[in-house]
Amino acid sequence: MAFIGMVSDSEAFGPVAELYETDRINLGYVANHTRIFAHRPAVYDAWQQLRAAITEGMDRRRYELVTVAAARALHSSYCTLAHGKVLADRFLEPSRVRQIVTDHRSAGLDVVDVAVMDLAETVARDATAVTRADIERLRGIGLSDVEIFDVIAAAAARCFFSKALDALGVQADAAFAKLEPELRDALTVGRPIAEP
């Protein structure tokens, strides 16, 4: 399940117990990522604040597309599953999400969606490969500097979270196994889903 121990329910006190209770209310279980970050709840709190600050002024659908692109580039099953599920639950048909994860450039997305996903993918793979031309491409299709910043910030932040989870061997929650099989398989781009 992970390369280091996860904080068990019996070890959860104070802020950790609060994190666990929040997960139980929102998810019906305590997520594996919460259990691992429970070793340093202040780090998890800082992550949540950063994510909230990034998403505050960002279109939610765009945030999810950017996050899926970055997570896929990082081979992060956990994050690709979590954010692909949000896309399928709130914004797109599951078959469309599957197409986007397989190849977003041929999934029928508009030019803006493709461009932001391209940029997010480049940031996640190798941020030094981003060029002025990449930024000008986004400006040319109408994105403001703030919107471009948001895309890059979302992709860069995803690198922190995804890499921390994968370096610690954390597997996506067993609940993701209940996704429609073809979507689940497309979203599993790295480590397998945890066994129940």
N, C-alpha and C positions, 0 to 999 in steps of 0.2 A: 504493500500500500504506500509506503514511503521509506526513504533511507534513514530517517531519524524518527524517533517516536512522536506520535501525535498526542496532544493533551487530551486525556480521557475526561469523561463527564465527572468522575470522582475527583479529578485534579483541578476542575474548573471553579475558581473562586473569583469574587470581585468583578473586574472588567471582563475577564474571560467568561465567567458565568453569564454576564450580560450579553456578550457576543453570541454565545450558544443559544440563549433564549431568543434573541432576535432572529437567528437562523431558523429555529423551530417554528416561530410564528410565521415567518415569510416563506420558508421552504417545506416545513414539516419534518425536517431533520437538520443535523449539524453538518455543514459542508466540509469536505476534506480540506479545502483551502483555509477555512476558518480554524480547523483543528491544528494545522501546521503553523499558521501565523499566530496562534494562541501562545506560542513561545515568546513572542514579542508583540503584545497587543498594541503598544504605542506605534509600532511600525505599521500594523494593520490599520490603525486609526489614521495615520498619516496617508496611507494609500487611499483610503476611502475619501479623505478630504481632497487629495489631488484629483482623483477621478471625478468627484463632484464639481470641483472648480473647472475642470476641462469640459464636462458635459453641460455645465450651467447655461452657456450661451450657444451650444451646438445643437443642431437638428439631431434628434435621437436616432432616426433611421440612418443618417450619415455616420453617426458615431458607431453604430453597430456594424455597418459595412466596412468602415475603416478598421475596426477592431478585429473583425473576421479576417480581413486581408492580412493584417499584421500577425495575428495568431497563426494563421495558416502558413505564412512565410517562416515563422518560428517553429513550426511542427508541434504546436501546442494543442493537443487534443482537448485538454480541459477548457481552455479559453475559446477554441473554435466551437466546441459543443455548446458551451454556455451562451455565447453570443449568436451562434447560428440558431439556437432554439428561440432566442428573443426575436430574431428576424422572422422565423417561421410562425411564432405565436402572435406577433403584433403587426407585421408589415407585409409579408410575402407568403405565397404558398410554399409548402415544404419542397415541392419539386423544383421551384424556382431557386430556393436557397441552395439546394443540392447542385444545381447548375452553376450558381455563383461561386460556390466553393470549389467546384471542379475546374471551372475556367470563367472567371468573371468577365473577360473580354468578349466572350461569345454567348453570354447569358441574356442578351436583350436589354441590358441596362443602358441608361442614357449616358451621354458623353461625360457629364459631370461625375456620375457614380463611378464610371470606369477610371477616370483620371484620379479621383481621390483614392481609390483602391490601389491603383498603380503606385501612387506616391507612398501610401502606407506600407505597401509591400517592400518598396525600395528602402524606406527608413528602417524597417525591421531587419532586412537582410544585410544592408551595408549603408549606413547613413552617409558615409563619405562619397557614395555613388550618386547622391542627389546633386543635380546640376541646376544652374540658373534657368536652363531651358525647361526643366521639370516645373519650376515655380512659374515661369512665364506661361507655360501651357495652361495652368490653372487660372492665372489672371486672364488669359485670353478667352476663357469660357465663362468669365464673370465672377470668379471668386475674389473676395477682398483679401487683403493681407491678414486680417483677423481670422477669416475662415481658413486660410492656408495654415496659419499658425495652429489653429485648432486641430486640423488633420494631423500635422506633424506631432503635436503634443500628445494626441490620443495614441498614435502609433508608438511613439517613444515610451510612453507610460506603460503600454502593453508589454514592451520588452522587459521592463522590470518585473512585472507580476508573473508573466509566463515563464521567464527564465528562472525566477526564484522557485516556482512550483516544480518545473521540470528538473532543475538541478537537485532538488530534494526528493525526486522520485514520486511526487504526489500524483495519483491517478484521479481522473474525473470521477465524480460521484456515481455510484451504482444506479441512481435514479435516471441517468442519461441512457441507460440500456433500454429504457421503455420508449424511447423515440422510435418513430417509424423506421424500420430497418435500413432502407436505402439512404435516408437522411442521416441516420446515426453513423452508418459506415462511411459516408462522404465526409462527415465532420470529424471522424476519428483519424487525425492526420499525424499522430505521434504515439505517445504512450496509450496503452489500452485503457478502457473503462474499468474501474474497480469492480471486483466481484462483490455481490451483496453480502 
